[in-house]
Amino acid sequence: MCRTRLATQNWMPISPPMRHFLLTWIMLMTLGATAQAEPLSARDDEIREILAERIDDQKQSVGIVVGIIDASGQRVVAHGRLAKDDPRPVDGNTVFEIGSVTKVFTALLLADMVERGSVRLDTPASQLLPESIAIKSTDGAPITLKHLATHMSGLPRLPDNLVPADDSDPYADYDIAKLYAFLSGHQPTRQPGVQHEYSNPGYGLLGHALALQSGLAYDALVSERIAVPLSMTDTAITPRVEWKGRRATGHDAGLEPTNDWDLGALQGAGALRSTANDLLVFLQAAIGRKSSALTPAFTAMLAERQPLGDGNAEQALGWLISGRGEKQIVWHNGGTGGYRSFVGFRPATGVGVVVLSNTATEVGVDDIGVHLLDRERPLAPAPVRRVAISLEPAAYDSYVGTYRLAPDFDLTVFRDGDRLFAQATGQGRVEIFPEAEHRFFAKSVDAQLTFEVPAGARAARLTLHQNGHDSPAPRVSD
C-alpha cells in the first residue's frame, strides 16, 4: 500500500512507507487556526512540465493528478489518461486507489473515537476483539490502540500467513479468520512501545477493532465519521455507480493494466479509494482551513508523536512528520499494485499537496509532492532504462535457490519453464530478466539482482539492489 504500502513486489525488508525524509517537528502548530500561507512557488505550467516529463519522457506513469492548497486557494493540475488504452484525461474527480494514505483516515477515526470517549489511546486492542482471540504479549505488556497507530506494536510489516491465491490481488483472500490466526499465533520478540516497525497488519487490526467497537463496517465507519461530515463524496472502498467513467485503471511498472486490490481484513491499512478534490478537502481540514466536528481529532493526531531514526523525524497518529522549523512537512504516501499516492502539508506556509498516479512505479510521486512543498527538495532522477539480453534457459539453473536477506526474510529464485522468477517471503513472484552476466532486473519493480557464481558452481550469494541500497544475501538452500 506503498513502501508505506502493502506492496507485494517490494523486496527490501524495509518498514516505513517511503524511506522517510528523516527529518522533525519542533513546535506543534495549532490546527484550529490557519497558518500564514505563502503562494506556491511552482506555477501551474511548471507543474505540467514536471508531469509531462514523468509520463511522456520517463514513462513512469499513465496519468497523474496534482492538487494544491496555497494562498491563492485550491486548484488541480493534471496530465495523462485514465488508462493506457483509454484516452480520456485524468482530472480532480478521477478515482484512484490511495493505498496507505488510508492509514491517516484510520488514525483519524481513532482520534475521533477518543474524543467521543468510546476508547482510550491506552485501550488494549484485545479488549475490542472477541474473547476467543488472544494476542500474545511479552512480559504481559498489552498492545494498545496507540501502539498500533504509531507502529510501535511490535507486529511485523506483513503477516507471516499471507499466502496469496492470486498474486495480482494479494490480499483478497486474507480474511478475518486469517488475521485472527496470525494474531493468535504470532510470538512477539519485544515489548510494544520499544521499537518503531511499520506494520500493515497492525493498521489492519486497528481499523478492524475500531469498526467492531462502533458496530459498523470499516467502510461505513469512514463514511459516517469522516466522509459525510467533511462532504467528501468520492472517498470509499466499495465502488459506486457514480464513479462510472471516472475510475482510473491501475498499471504496473511496465505500464500494463493491473487489477485493483481488495484488502480483505486489512482495510484499515490501505483499502480506500478517493479523488484529488476529496483529498484536498481532507487537507483543508487537517491544516485548519476547514473547521468541523473533527477539528479536535485532527489536532490530537499531531499531539501524539514518537521520535524516529536519528531524532530528525517523528511518527504521529497516522501522519509522519519530517523536517525542522519552517521546513517541517506532515505527510503520508501509499501504493498498491497499480497506484501511487502522496498527501502532505507544510504547517509554516499553510501549503498542502495531493499527488495521485495510476501507475505503480518505484519513482512514484513522493518526490513530486515533497518538491512542491519545498522547492529545495529535488525531483528524483530519471530511472535507468534496462534492456534484457538473451541467455540459454539452462544457464538459469546456477541461480536457482533460496537466499537469506534477513533472519525472517528470504528471496527464492526459481525457474518456470524458460523463465526465471524471484519470490520474497510473504510476497508474490516477480519475473527477472538478464541484462549482463550474472546480473538480472525486474520490470514490475525497480530492483536488480547480482549473483556471485564461482566457476562451474551454483551461485553462492546474491546482492539485491533496491531503493539505493545493496543488500547481500547468502544462499541457504537449493
Secondary structure, DSSP 8 states (H G I E B T S, - for coil): --TTS--TT--S---SSS-------SS---TTS-------SS-HHHHHHHHHIIIIIS---SEEEEEEEETTEEEEEEEEEEETTEEEE--TT-BEE-GGGHHHHHHHHHHHHHHHTS--TT-BGGGGS-TT-----BTTB--BHHHHHTT-S---SS-TT---S-TTSTTTT--HHHHHHHHHH---SS-TTSS----HHHHHHHHHHHHHHHTS-HHHHHIIIIITTTT-TT-BSS--GGGTTTB---B-TTS-B------GGGHHHH--EE-HHHHHHHHHHHHTSS--TTHHHHHHHHHSEEEETTTTEEEESS-EEESSGGG-EEEEEEE-SS-EEEEEEETTTTEEEEEEESB--SSTTHHHHHHHH-TTS---------------GGGGGGG-EEEEEETTEEEEEEEETTEEEEEETTS-EEEEEEEETTEEEESSSSEEEEEE--TTS---EEEEEETTEEEEEEEEE-
